[in-house]
Amino acid sequence: RRVLFRSKFLGMACKKDSNGLVSCPPKQRAKFGTINPRQRSSANLSAESLGKEKMTMKGVQVELNKVELKNDSGTWDIWLDDQWKVQRISVVGENTIVDRD
């Protein structure tokens, strides 16, 4: 699901520059629908690029792209590296943080 989200968001909200690098302007928002086949349900989802953010992961200072996801069930913050691979996910308000190994 993360790969589908990433592809859909990057395709809708971000642009590729002349060097082939993908960049998402801060405060760029995209809205799209999602489907959960196991629960036979669908929902609307909005994703907003919040720009670059410096943070410490595994004792190393890194700068990651932050994207905020919102739907009816809550808000998730997702940090992605420059290759747009998920590095950290946080469920806002639930004290849940998951880091990539």
Secondary structure as GFF3:
##gff-version 3
##sequence-region A 1 101
A	DSSP	alpha_helix	2	13	.	.	.	ID=ss1
A	DSSP	beta_strand	15	16	.	.	.	ID=ss2
A	DSSP	beta_strand	22	23	.	.	.	ID=ss3
A	DSSP	beta_strand	29	36	.	.	.	ID=ss4
A	DSSP	beta_strand	41	57	.	.	.	ID=ss5
A	DSSP	beta_strand	60	71	.	.	.	ID=ss6
A	DSSP	beta_strand	74	80	.	.	.	ID=ss7
A	DSSP	beta_strand	86	91	.	.	.	ID=ss8
A	DSSP	beta_strand	96	99	.	.	.	ID=ss9
###
